[in-house]
Amino acid sequence: MKIALINENSQAAKNAQVEEVLKKVVEPKGHEVFNYGMYSAEDEHQLTYVQNGILAAILLNSGAADYVVTGCGTGEGAMLACNAFPGVLCGHIVDPSDAYMFAQINDGNAIALPFAKGFGWGAVCGAWMSPCRLAIAPMQDLFEGESGQGYPKERVVPEQRNKKILDEVKKVTHNDLCTILKNLDRELVKGAIAGDRFSEYFFANCKCEKIAACVKELLEA
């Protein structure tokens, strides 16, 4: 599985820490991590949590990534932005039980972590995890085995049925991604795909010619 890591500007200084932890958890399971930045708070190309959602949608809908790990200070903004787009089902993950149940019950393809909780300005809320502990504890359960298997066992059938219903609802309530990208503010979208390694990673892994052509047009505009 190709896992994309995306950090927005308020938590960009923690990117290297989160990447290290993510790789430690998922690489032994045979997964590959692609770090789309931001790589530091001083990056020339800044990402907002709204742009995290745009970038996540491009990567997941094109097949350039199978899973997205993102977040922001609280994790809420990144989660909301991701879920604004078709083909993205993002959970707000704080602890291992969140991660396990999101994977097994909701079978999503993205998570948003609260990277400021217990670290920096978020510490005033009394949270207890550093970014490394915050990331590693949930992700160990998130990527444990096959997702979508249901939990608890007696709820497997209705949970799997509801996930399929939600997928069909999102197909109706969301436009085609290329249509969305063309109707959004052009500079907002271009900023989301302006990262130093975006083109290198995206075009090498993209499986959708239509989205690849759309993104190329945006980059060249």
VENBELDA-V300097 format. One line per field, one symbol per residue. phi: phi as a letter, one per 20 degrees, with the letter a starting at -180 (. if undefined). psi: psi as a letter, one per 30 degrees, with the letter a starting at -180 (. if undefined). A space follows every 10 residues. Layout:
phi=???
psi=???
//
This chain:
phi=.ededcdeff dffegfffff fgffeeffen ecddeemfeb fegfeedeff fgfffgffff fenfcebcdc rbgenfffff ffffdfmccd deddcgfgff fffeeelecb ccdefefmbn ffffenfcdf gfffffffff efdemfemen afgfdgffff ffffffgfff feecfgffff ffefgfffff ffdefgdgfg ffffdfddff fgfffffffe f
psi=kjkkkkklef gffgeeeeee eeeeefefgg lkkjjgakfl fgkejkklfe feeeeeeeee ffgfkfkkja aaeffeeeee eeffllgkjk kjkeleeeee eeeeefhagl lkkiffkgjb fffffglgkl eeeeeeeefe fegjaklgfl klefgeeeee eeeeeeeeee eefklkeeee efflkeeeee efgglegeee eefffkgjee eeeeeeeeef .
//
